[in-house]
Amino acid sequence: MTYSVYVEGNISEDGNFADCKYFRDREATQPIDGSEIHIPTDAGGCIFGQADTTTLLLIGATFKTIGSAPGMNASNFSPASDENEVTIVMPTTSVITKGVVLLFSTPGSVQNLYPSSDPQVLNDGVGC
């Protein structure tokens, strides 16, 4: 049972990043305060999908468990699905925090890539 979160991504004022807001619904009417995403411990994962209000296209994400050894490999990158959704797998037997960088592009022809700030996914069940 994964937990879904919807992201509205827009180009930042400086044109280099994606400014993001997070919501509990695709229509972007139920905001999540800040960038800490709390999911149920037994969810097994968090799906980031595009909110209807986004101007950027979600194309992937990279993530890392906070406190673990640094390093990038194929197990901490996830391309977006055909539905522009990215799944971040989480354990169900322990509580952890993963730092996530969502990657966006312009719709249609890619003019630039825009990384998000660093939302965090916590499987602590707080406020779900």
LODRENFI-970939 format. One record per residue: residue number from 1; residue in one letter; x, y, z of N, C-alpha, C in turn. Coordinates in pm, whole numbers, plus 50000, padded with zeros to 5 digits. Each point is the difference from the previous one (the first is absolute). Layout:
N
+-----+------+-------+--------+-------+--------+---------+-------+-------+--------+-------+
!  nr ! rest ! neast ! nnorth !   nup ! caeast ! canorth !  caup ! ceast ! cnorth !   cup !
+-----+------+-------+--------+-------+--------+---------+-------+-------+--------+-------+
! NUM !    A !     X !      Y !     Z !      X !       Y !     Z !     X !      Y !     Z !
...
+-----+------+-------+--------+-------+--------+---------+-------+-------+--------+-------+
This chain:
128
+-----+------+-------+--------+-------+--------+---------+-------+-------+--------+-------+
!  nr ! rest ! neast ! nnorth !   nup ! caeast ! canorth !  caup ! ceast ! cnorth !   cup !
+-----+------+-------+--------+-------+--------+---------+-------+-------+--------+-------+
!   1 !    M ! 50085 !  49882 ! 50000 !  49915 !   50118 ! 50000 ! 50089 !  50124 ! 50000 !
!   2 !    T ! 50031 !  50052 ! 49884 !  50082 !   50121 ! 49994 ! 49917 !  50123 ! 50032 !
!   3 !    Y ! 50068 !  50106 ! 50033 !  49937 !   50126 ! 50038 ! 50028 !  50101 ! 49890 !
!   4 !    S ! 49898 !  50067 ! 49948 !  50017 !   50095 ! 49890 ! 50005 !  50144 ! 50048 !
!   5 !    V ! 50092 !  50075 ! 49940 !  50016 !   50143 ! 50024 ! 50008 !  50064 ! 49862 !
!   6 !    Y ! 49942 !  50118 ! 49987 !  50001 !   50068 ! 49871 ! 50082 !  50128 ! 50011 !
!   7 !    V ! 50079 !  50026 ! 49896 !  50092 !   50112 ! 50003 ! 49967 !  50098 ! 49888 !
!   8 !    E ! 50002 !  50127 ! 50038 !  49986 !   50109 ! 49904 ! 50140 !  50058 ! 49981 !
!   9 !    G ! 50054 !  49986 ! 49881 !  50134 !   50051 ! 49972 ! 49993 !  50116 ! 49902 !
!  10 !    N ! 50064 !  50111 ! 50038 !  50007 !   50118 ! 49916 ! 50145 !  50049 ! 49998 !
!  11 !    I ! 50039 !  50065 ! 49892 !  50137 !   50050 ! 49988 ! 50024 !  50109 ! 50104 !
!  12 !    S ! 50113 !  49989 ! 50071 !  50036 !   50098 ! 50103 ! 50030 !  50135 ! 49935 !
!  13 !    E ! 50002 !  50106 ! 50082 !  50025 !   50135 ! 49949 ! 50133 !  50010 ! 49927 !
!  14 !    D ! 50102 !  49928 ! 50049 !  50131 !   50008 ! 49934 ! 50010 !  49910 ! 49876 !
!  15 !    G ! 49896 !  49920 ! 49974 !  49996 !   49916 ! 49881 ! 50082 !  49874 ! 50006 !
!  16 !    N ! 50054 !  49967 ! 50118 !  50089 !   49884 ! 50010 ! 49940 !  49880 ! 50072 !
!  17 !    F ! 49894 !  50018 ! 50074 !  49944 !   49895 ! 50084 ! 49849 !  49990 ! 49984 !
!  18 !    A ! 49944 !  49895 ! 50058 !  49855 !   49985 ! 50006 ! 49953 !  50037 ! 50140 !
!  19 !    D ! 49916 !  50100 ! 50010 !  49935 !   50033 ! 50126 ! 49882 !  49903 ! 50014 !
!  20 !    C ! 49993 !  49930 ! 50111 !  49900 !   49896 ! 50015 ! 49908 !  50025 ! 50119 !
!  21 !    K ! 49875 !  49962 ! 49981 !  49901 !   49994 ! 50107 ! 49942 !  49859 ! 49994 !
!  22 !    Y ! 49964 !  49947 ! 50117 !  49955 !   49862 ! 50010 ! 49855 !  49996 ! 50049 !
!  23 !    F ! 49926 !  49901 ! 49948 !  49856 !   49990 ! 50029 ! 49960 !  49854 ! 50022 !
!  24 !    R ! 49889 !  49983 ! 50068 !  49945 !   49866 ! 50022 ! 49909 !  49956 ! 49886 !
!  25 !    D ! 49966 !  50094 ! 49911 !  49909 !   49968 ! 49890 ! 50054 !  50057 ! 49869 !
!  26 !    R ! 49967 !  49935 ! 49890 !  50046 !   50040 ! 49867 ! 49951 !  50140 ! 49962 !
!  27 !    E ! 49886 !  50041 ! 50051 !  49943 !   50130 ! 49966 ! 50067 !  50115 ! 50075 !
!  28 !    A ! 50091 !  49968 ! 50092 !  50078 !   50098 ! 50077 ! 49912 !  50088 ! 50088 !
!  29 !    T ! 49903 !  49936 ! 50066 !  49913 !   50075 ! 50093 ! 50029 !  49966 ! 50146 !
!  30 !    Q ! 50082 !  49896 ! 50026 !  50033 !   49958 ! 50136 ! 50151 !  50008 ! 50020 !
!  31 !    P ! 50051 !  50120 ! 50033 !  50145 !   50018 ! 50009 ! 50064 !  49926 ! 50118 !
!  32 !    I ! 50125 !  49965 ! 49981 !  50084 !   49946 ! 50106 ! 50095 !  50113 ! 50038 !
!  33 !    D ! 50002 !  50037 ! 50126 !  50088 !   50108 ! 50044 ! 50145 !  49959 ! 49989 !
!  34 !    G ! 50082 !  50087 ! 49944 !  50144 !   49975 ! 49992 ! 50036 !  49892 ! 49901 !
!  35 !    S ! 50115 !  49938 ! 50024 !  50048 !   49898 ! 49908 ! 50032 !  49868 ! 50069 !
!  36 !    E ! 49945 !  49980 ! 50121 !  50010 !   49870 ! 50066 ! 49874 !  49921 ! 49968 !
!  37 !    I ! 50018 !  49887 ! 49935 !  49888 !   49915 ! 49960 ! 49996 !  49882 ! 50097 !
!  38 !    H ! 49898 !  49994 ! 50084 !  49985 !   49892 ! 50097 ! 49903 !  49896 ! 49942 !
!  39 !    I ! 50046 !  49875 ! 49997 !  49918 !   49892 ! 49947 ! 49985 !  49893 ! 50107 !
!  40 !    P ! 49898 !  49913 ! 49988 !  49987 !   49890 ! 50096 ! 50122 !  49908 ! 49996 !
!  41 !    T ! 50038 !  49947 ! 50114 !  50117 !   49912 ! 50009 ! 49984 !  49877 ! 49911 !
!  42 !    D ! 49878 !  49949 ! 49989 !  49977 !   49879 ! 49921 ! 49968 !  50028 ! 49853 !
!  43 !    A ! 50016 !  50124 ! 49954 !  49965 !   50034 ! 49861 ! 50090 !  49931 ! 49899 !
!  44 !    G ! 50128 !  49985 ! 50032 !  50091 !   49935 ! 49907 ! 50054 !  50091 ! 49891 !
!  45 !    G ! 49945 !  50120 ! 49987 !  50051 !   50092 ! 49899 ! 49916 !  50125 ! 49992 !
!  46 !    C ! 50058 !  50099 ! 49935 !  49934 !   50127 ! 49977 ! 50004 !  50029 ! 49850 !
!  47 !    I ! 49885 !  50024 ! 49942 !  49992 !   50034 ! 49858 ! 49984 !  50150 ! 49988 !
!  48 !    F ! 50092 !  50063 ! 49926 !  49986 !   50141 ! 49965 ! 49937 !  50007 ! 49862 !
!  49 !    G ! 49885 !  50064 ! 49991 !  49934 !   50020 ! 49872 ! 49986 !  50149 ! 49972 !
!  50 !    Q ! 49972 !  50035 ! 49878 !  49983 !   50140 ! 49964 ! 49864 !  50050 ! 50043 !
!  51 !    A ! 49998 !  50117 ! 50062 !  49873 !   50067 ! 50029 ! 49948 !  50060 ! 49869 !
!  52 !    D ! 49870 !  50017 ! 49991 !  49940 !   50058 ! 49880 ! 50049 !  50142 ! 49975 !
!  53 !    T ! 50050 !  50067 ! 50104 !  50040 !   50140 ! 49990 ! 50146 !  50020 ! 49963 !
!  54 !    T ! 50076 !  49894 ! 49977 !  50143 !   50013 ! 49971 ! 50023 !  50056 ! 49860 !
!  55 !    T ! 50111 !  50072 ! 49984 !  50037 !   50048 ! 49867 ! 50119 !  49922 ! 49945 !
!  56 !    L ! 50063 !  49918 ! 50084 !  50115 !   49920 ! 49958 ! 49963 !  49852 ! 49996 !
!  57 !    L ! 50077 !  49924 ! 49926 !  49979 !   49858 ! 49982 ! 50092 !  49921 ! 50093 !
!  58 !    L ! 49945 !  49916 ! 50087 !  50078 !   49917 ! 50090 ! 50061 !  49885 ! 49921 !
!  59 !    I ! 50136 !  49992 ! 50000 !  50064 !   49897 ! 49918 ! 50081 !  49899 ! 50080 !
!  60 !    G ! 50023 !  50026 ! 50130 !  50074 !   49903 ! 50080 ! 50034 !  50055 ! 50137 !
!  61 !    A ! 50071 !  49918 ! 50077 !  50041 !   50040 ! 50135 ! 50124 !  49922 ! 50040 !
!  62 !    T ! 50080 !  50063 ! 50082 !  50110 !   49931 ! 50067 ! 49975 !  50014 ! 50149 !
!  63 !    F ! 50043 !  49904 ! 50079 !  49968 !   50000 ! 50142 ! 50109 !  49927 ! 50077 !
!  64 !    K ! 50011 !  50030 ! 50126 !  50101 !   49937 ! 50086 ! 49948 !  49996 ! 50142 !
!  65 !    T ! 50024 !  49891 ! 50069 !  49963 !   49989 ! 50141 ! 50092 !  50090 ! 50081 !
!  66 !    I ! 49940 !  50088 ! 50078 !  50076 !   50093 ! 50084 ! 50076 !  49918 ! 50105 !
!  67 !    G ! 50130 !  50026 ! 50012 !  50082 !   49929 ! 50097 ! 50076 !  49882 ! 49944 !
!  68 !    S ! 49967 !  49957 ! 49879 !  50074 !   49889 ! 49941 ! 50120 !  50054 ! 49923 !
!  69 !    A ! 50089 !  49911 ! 49963 !  50121 !   50040 ! 49927 ! 49962 !  50067 ! 49869 !
!  70 !    P ! 50070 !  50109 ! 49964 !  49969 !   50068 ! 49873 ! 50040 !  49914 ! 49881 !
!  71 !    G ! 49937 !  50025 ! 49890 !  50031 !   49927 ! 49878 ! 49878 !  49993 ! 49912 !
!  72 !    M ! 50022 !  50003 ! 49872 !  49891 !   49990 ! 49903 ! 50017 !  49871 ! 49921 !
!  73 !    N ! 49889 !  49931 ! 49979 !  50000 !   49881 ! 49915 ! 49860 !  49980 ! 49946 !
!  74 !    A ! 49980 !  49895 ! 49926 !  49871 !   49976 ! 49935 ! 49886 !  49979 ! 50099 !
!  75 !    S ! 50031 !  49965 ! 50125 !  49892 !   49973 ! 50096 ! 49946 !  50126 ! 50066 !
!  76 !    N ! 50060 !  50117 ! 49975 !  49943 !   50121 ! 50059 ! 49969 !  50105 ! 49894 !
!  77 !    F ! 49959 !  49952 ! 49882 !  49944 !   50086 ! 49895 ! 49877 !  49931 ! 49947 !
!  78 !    S ! 49895 !  50077 ! 49974 !  49877 !   49944 ! 49946 ! 49949 !  50089 ! 49888 !
!  79 !    P ! 49991 !  49948 ! 49877 !  49939 !   50079 ! 49893 ! 49850 !  50005 ! 50019 !
!  80 !    A ! 49938 !  50103 ! 49948 !  49854 !   50010 ! 50008 ! 49935 !  49898 ! 49907 !
!  81 !    S ! 49882 !  49955 ! 50040 !  49922 !   49909 ! 49916 ! 49936 !  50079 ! 49886 !
!  82 !    D ! 49929 !  49931 ! 49914 !  49928 !   50066 ! 49891 ! 49892 !  50095 ! 50052 !
!  83 !    E ! 49960 !  49980 ! 50126 !  49900 !   50088 ! 50062 ! 50066 !  50115 ! 50077 !
!  84 !    N ! 50133 !  50017 ! 49981 !  50077 !   50104 ! 50069 ! 49991 !  49985 ! 50151 !
!  85 !    E ! 50020 !  49876 ! 50045 !  50005 !   49970 ! 50143 ! 50134 !  49934 ! 50033 !
!  86 !    V ! 50050 !  50033 ! 50119 !  50126 !   49945 ! 50048 ! 49973 !  49930 ! 50133 !
!  87 !    T ! 50049 !  49878 ! 50015 !  49981 !   49926 ! 50125 ! 50130 !  49995 ! 50079 !
!  88 !    I ! 49991 !  50038 ! 50127 !  50111 !   49991 ! 50094 ! 49967 !  49885 ! 50094 !
!  89 !    V ! 50075 !  49891 ! 49993 !  49975 !   49881 ! 50082 ! 50048 !  50028 ! 50142 !
!  90 !    M ! 49918 !  49962 ! 50098 !  50031 !   50018 ! 50142 ! 49983 !  49867 ! 50072 !
!  91 !    P ! 50080 !  49975 ! 50106 !  49983 !   49876 ! 50076 ! 49871 !  50005 ! 50081 !
!  92 !    T ! 49952 !  49882 ! 50038 !  49879 !   49993 ! 50082 ! 50030 !  49953 ! 50142 !
!  93 !    T ! 50126 !  49967 ! 50027 !  50036 !   49947 ! 50132 ! 50085 !  50096 ! 50082 !
!  94 !    S ! 50039 !  50112 ! 49942 !  50078 !   50099 ! 50074 ! 49962 !  50140 ! 49950 !
!  95 !    V ! 50018 !  50098 ! 50086 !  49969 !   50139 ! 49965 ! 50129 !  50066 ! 49951 !
!  96 !    I ! 49994 !  50057 ! 49880 !  50115 !   50069 ! 49942 ! 49955 !  50131 ! 49936 !
!  97 !    T ! 50098 !  50080 ! 49960 !  49975 !   50123 ! 49925 ! 50083 !  49993 ! 49872 !
!  98 !    K ! 49936 !  50029 ! 49888 !  50073 !   50008 ! 49873 ! 49992 !  50143 ! 49948 !
!  99 !    G ! 50115 !  50051 ! 49962 !  50006 !   50128 ! 49929 ! 49977 !  49972 ! 49853 !
! 100 !    V ! 49920 !  50085 ! 49936 !  49960 !   49977 ! 49862 ! 50027 !  50127 ! 49919 !
! 101 !    V ! 50050 !  49982 ! 49880 !  50009 !   50111 ! 49903 ! 49917 !  49957 ! 49880 !
! 102 !    L ! 49891 !  50072 ! 49976 !  49916 !   49974 ! 49885 ! 50059 !  50071 ! 49879 !
! 103 !    L ! 49990 !  49940 ! 49885 !  50056 !   50058 ! 49878 ! 49887 !  50028 ! 49902 !
! 104 !    F ! 49996 !  50123 ! 49952 !  49895 !   50047 ! 49909 ! 50061 !  50048 ! 49869 !
! 105 !    S ! 49918 !  50007 ! 49897 !  50039 !   50063 ! 49875 ! 49883 !  50083 ! 49950 !
! 106 !    T ! 50026 !  50077 ! 49897 !  49892 !   50073 ! 49937 ! 49918 !  49900 ! 49918 !
! 107 !    P ! 49869 !  50020 ! 49992 !  49917 !   49909 ! 49919 ! 50034 !  50014 ! 49851 !
! 108 !    G ! 49970 !  49899 ! 49923 !  50030 !   50005 ! 49857 ! 50147 !  49978 ! 49977 !
! 109 !    S ! 50065 !  50092 ! 49933 !  50144 !   49987 ! 49978 ! 50075 !  50047 ! 50124 !
! 110 !    V ! 50097 !  49921 ! 50042 !  50076 !   50032 ! 50121 ! 50090 !  50120 ! 49973 !
! 111 !    Q ! 49978 !  50108 ! 50077 !  50084 !   50118 ! 49988 ! 50100 !  50007 ! 50115 !
! 112 !    N ! 49964 !  49939 ! 50111 !  50086 !   50002 ! 50118 ! 49952 !  49892 ! 50096 !
! 113 !    L ! 50086 !  49961 ! 50093 !  49963 !   49910 ! 50109 ! 50001 !  50081 ! 50128 !
! 114 !    Y ! 49901 !  49976 ! 50086 !  49983 !   50077 ! 50123 ! 49992 !  49907 ! 50120 !
! 115 !    P ! 50100 !  49998 ! 50087 !  49992 !   49920 ! 50123 ! 49918 !  50074 ! 50105 !
! 116 !    S ! 49935 !  49924 ! 50085 !  49924 !   50058 ! 50111 ! 50093 !  50028 ! 50117 !
! 117 !    S ! 49946 !  50070 ! 50097 !  50068 !   50004 ! 50130 ! 49989 !  49860 ! 50057 !
! 118 !    D ! 50044 !  49978 ! 50120 !  50013 !   49866 ! 50055 ! 49884 !  49963 ! 50091 !
! 119 !    P ! 49886 !  49952 ! 49944 !  49896 !   49952 ! 50092 ! 50050 !  49875 ! 50071 !
! 120 !    Q ! 49942 !  49972 ! 50115 !  50036 !   49880 ! 50074 ! 49876 !  49915 ! 50021 !
! 121 !    V ! 50017 !  49869 ! 49981 !  49892 !   49905 ! 50023 ! 50032 !  49925 ! 50128 !
! 122 !    L ! 49907 !  50006 ! 50097 !  50016 !   49931 ! 50128 ! 49886 !  49899 ! 50014 !
! 123 !    N ! 50033 !  49875 ! 50025 !  49896 !   49898 ! 50017 ! 49967 !  49982 ! 50149 !
! 124 !    D ! 49969 !  50111 ! 50064 !  49974 !   49999 ! 50143 ! 49851 !  50005 ! 50036 !
! 125 !    G ! 49913 !  50009 ! 49899 !  49858 !   49999 ! 50024 ! 49944 !  50123 ! 50066 !
! 126 !    V ! 50079 !  50105 ! 50019 !  49955 !   50121 ! 50067 ! 49916 !  50084 ! 49904 !
! 127 !    G ! 49878 !  50031 ! 50039 !  49915 !   50090 ! 49923 ! 49946 !  49945 ! 49870 !
! 128 !    C ! 50005 !  49868 ! 49978 !  49949 !   49942 ! 49876 ! 49851 !  49988 ! 50005 !
+-----+------+-------+--------+-------+--------+---------+-------+-------+--------+-------+
